């Protein structure tokens, strides 16, 4: 097997994923317009992820993060049992 074929086999999935993401973003842009992306924190799961945010909203600031301030039922019940 030649080196060019091995390189093509390795690079092709990444190129395909990049092209798919570019087409998906272009179609989103045509339907919704310009988007502002930022880090969003989900209080229910305690996770953060990159998503589009509204123009009047601010993104999640990791400096202001309190790890014990999200709604995880298992964690909350454990903390309440320790206090009570």
Backbone as CSV, one residue per row, in Angstrom:
resi,resn,N_x,N_y,N_z,CA_x,CA_y,CA_z,C_x,C_y,C_z
1,UNK,0.849,-1.174,0.000,0.000,0.000,0.000,0.896,1.239,0.000
2,UNK,0.611,2.177,-0.864,1.476,3.352,-0.984,1.188,4.361,0.129
3,UNK,2.143,5.217,0.360,2.019,6.224,1.412,0.893,7.215,1.105
4,UNK,0.695,7.527,-0.176,-0.372,8.456,-0.544,-1.748,7.873,-0.221
5,UNK,-1.930,6.588,-0.439,-3.203,5.933,-0.145,-3.469,5.892,1.357
6,UNK,-2.446,5.598,2.139,-2.589,5.590,3.600,-2.934,6.990,4.102
7,UNK,-2.259,8.006,3.578,-2.547,9.388,3.983,-3.971,9.776,3.606
8,UNK,-4.428,9.363,2.431,-5.796,9.674,2.003,-6.811,8.979,2.901
9,UNK,-6.549,7.740,3.288,-7.457,7.009,4.175,-7.539,7.672,5.544
10,UNK,-6.431,8.196,6.029,-6.409,8.857,7.338,-7.091,10.225,7.270
11,UNK,-6.863,10.991,6.228,-7.362,12.366,6.134,-8.818,12.431,5.679
12,UNK,-9.272,11.486,4.891,-10.605,11.531,4.304,-11.748,11.646,5.320
13,UNK,-11.770,10.901,6.421,-12.869,11.073,7.388,-12.915,12.470,8.006
14,UNK,-11.748,13.042,8.286,-11.706,14.380,8.855,-12.172,15.425,7.844
15,UNK,-11.778,15.266,6.605,-12.216,16.182,5.553,-13.727,16.074,5.356
16,UNK,-14.254,14.856,5.399,-15.693,14.669,5.268,-16.459,15.313,6.406
17,UNK,-15.966,15.159,7.644,-16.614,15.777,8.798,-16.561,17.305,8.704
18,UNK,-15.442,17.838,8.248,-15.309,19.280,8.094,-16.275,19.809,7.034
19,UNK,-16.377,19.126,5.923,-17.294,19.547,4.849,-18.741,19.459,5.330
20,UNK,-19.086,18.378,6.046,-20.441,18.239,6.584,-20.769,19.379,7.551
21,UNK,-19.836,19.702,8.459,-20.062,20.786,9.419,-20.197,22.126,8.708
22,UNK,-19.399,22.362,7.672,-19.480,23.619,6.928,-20.827,23.750,6.223
23,UNK,-21.308,22.685,5.612,-22.616,22.728,4.944,-23.724,22.940,5.974
24,UNK,-23.652,22.245,7.106,-24.657,22.390,8.160,-24.685,23.818,8.686
25,UNK,-23.529,24.408,8.936,-23.469,25.787,9.438,-23.964,26.771,8.380
26,UNK,-23.656,26.549,7.122,-24.127,27.429,6.052,-25.651,27.398,5.955
27,UNK,-26.238,26.218,6.033,-27.694,26.112,5.989,-28.332,26.765,7.209
28,UNK,-27.711,26.623,8.385,-28.210,27.291,9.584,-28.131,28.801,9.429
29,UNK,-27.035,29.283,8.862,-26.848,30.709,8.637,-27.908,31.256,7.680
30,UNK,-28.212,30.503,6.623,-29.222,30.954,5.659,-30.610,31.008,6.298
31,UNK,-30.921,30.119,7.231,-32.256,30.101,7.821,-32.374,31.001,9.040
32,UNK,-31.349,31.103,9.885,-31.440,31.859,11.136,-30.658,33.163,11.138
33,UNK,-29.743,33.352,10.228,-28.905,34.548,10.231,-27.663,34.343,11.082
34,UNK,-26.984,35.438,11.344,-25.726,35.385,12.081,-25.958,34.908,13.517
35,UNK,-25.029,34.109,14.032,-25.142,33.571,15.386,-23.927,33.980,16.209
36,UNK,-24.167,34.132,17.487,-23.109,34.422,18.432,-22.914,33.179,19.279
37,UNK,-21.735,32.582,19.240,-21.479,31.356,19.970,-20.751,31.654,21.265
38,UNK,-21.057,30.886,22.284,-20.393,31.043,23.560,-20.588,29.816,24.415
39,UNK,-19.969,29.823,25.565,-20.063,28.718,26.501,-21.341,28.866,27.314
40,UNK,-22.151,27.808,27.367,-23.433,27.814,28.067,-23.367,26.775,29.171
41,UNK,-23.873,27.133,30.362,-23.887,26.216,31.501,-25.298,25.703,31.712
42,UNK,-25.455,24.382,31.863,-26.746,23.758,32.107,-26.843,23.430,33.589
43,UNK,-27.758,24.110,34.309,-27.905,23.903,35.746,-28.408,22.514,36.086
44,UNK,-29.198,21.921,35.227,-29.774,20.608,35.508,-28.720,19.512,35.538
45,UNK,-27.781,19.542,34.615,-26.782,18.476,34.537,-25.425,18.877,35.102
46,UNK,-25.194,20.169,35.294,-23.910,20.629,35.801,-22.811,20.586,34.771
47,UNK,-23.167,20.670,33.491,-22.176,20.626,32.424,-22.209,21.922,31.631
48,UNK,-21.135,22.189,30.932,-21.075,23.347,30.053,-20.777,22.863,28.642
49,UNK,-21.251,23.611,27.659,-21.050,23.253,26.266,-21.122,24.513,25.420
50,UNK,-20.598,24.438,24.209,-20.612,25.570,23.284,-21.908,25.528,22.497
51,UNK,-22.587,26.654,22.454,-23.861,26.747,21.748,-24.052,28.185,21.306
52,UNK,-25.042,28.392,20.456,-25.341,29.761,20.066,-26.120,30.425,21.200
53,UNK,-25.810,31.682,21.458,-26.487,32.430,22.507,-27.130,33.663,21.889
54,UNK,-28.186,34.141,22.512,-28.892,35.313,22.016,-28.004,36.548,22.147
55,UNK,-28.322,37.572,21.382,-27.503,38.782,21.393,-27.532,39.483,22.745
56,UNK,-28.677,39.439,23.437,-28.794,40.141,24.715,-28.288,39.305,25.894
57,UNK,-27.994,38.024,25.688,-27.452,37.171,26.748,-25.939,37.224,26.752
58,UNK,-25.373,36.934,27.908,-23.920,36.834,28.005,-23.542,35.374,28.123
59,UNK,-22.361,35.047,27.697,-21.878,33.677,27.782,-21.532,33.308,29.211
60,UNK,-21.297,32.057,29.441,-20.929,31.521,30.751,-19.478,31.865,31.040
61,UNK,-19.222,32.415,32.217,-17.869,32.776,32.613,-17.338,31.735,33.593
62,UNK,-16.326,30.962,33.212,-15.810,29.919,34.110,-15.264,30.468,35.427
63,UNK,-14.873,31.736,35.465,-14.361,32.336,36.700,-15.442,32.400,37.773
64,UNK,-16.707,32.545,37.376,-17.809,32.671,38.319,-18.473,31.338,38.630
65,UNK,-17.831,30.237,38.320,-18.430,28.914,38.468,-18.385,28.439,39.913
66,UNK,-19.530,27.981,40.399,-19.625,27.346,41.705,-20.048,25.901,41.476
67,UNK,-19.153,24.920,41.642,-19.485,23.548,41.279,-20.619,22.948,42.108
68,UNK,-20.913,23.481,43.263,-21.975,22.927,44.089,-23.305,23.603,43.874
69,UNK,-23.434,24.401,42.820,-24.638,25.209,42.643,-25.496,24.717,41.482
70,UNK,-25.492,23.446,41.183,-26.353,22.949,40.124,-27.311,21.914,40.680
71,UNK,-28.332,21.593,39.934,-29.430,20.763,40.414,-29.201,19.282,40.135
72,UNK,-28.277,18.668,40.800,-28.064,17.229,40.685,-28.745,16.577,41.880
73,UNK,-29.820,15.835,41.667,-30.570,15.277,42.795,-29.730,14.371,43.693
74,UNK,-28.838,13.586,43.122,-28.017,12.701,43.948,-27.061,13.489,44.822
75,UNK,-26.422,14.503,44.253,-25.480,15.309,45.009,-26.192,16.122,46.071
76,UNK,-27.316,16.706,45.729,-28.078,17.515,46.685,-28.540,16.659,47.865
77,UNK,-29.034,15.452,47.626,-29.503,14.609,48.728,-28.335,14.198,49.622
78,UNK,-27.164,13.964,49.047,-25.992,13.616,49.850,-25.580,14.777,50.741
79,UNK,-25.596,15.998,50.207,-25.218,17.173,50.997,-26.240,17.454,52.092
80,UNK,-27.537,17.253,51.798,-28.560,17.505,52.809,-28.466,16.486,53.940
81,UNK,-28.106,15.232,53.625,-27.961,14.210,54.649,-26.770,14.537,55.555
82,UNK,-25.681,15.078,54.989,-24.516,15.432,55.783,-24.834,16.580,56.718
83,UNK,-25.629,17.555,56.265,-25.987,18.711,57.097,-26.953,18.313,58.208
84,UNK,-27.921,17.453,57.902,-29.014,17.148,58.840,-28.766,15.990,59.645
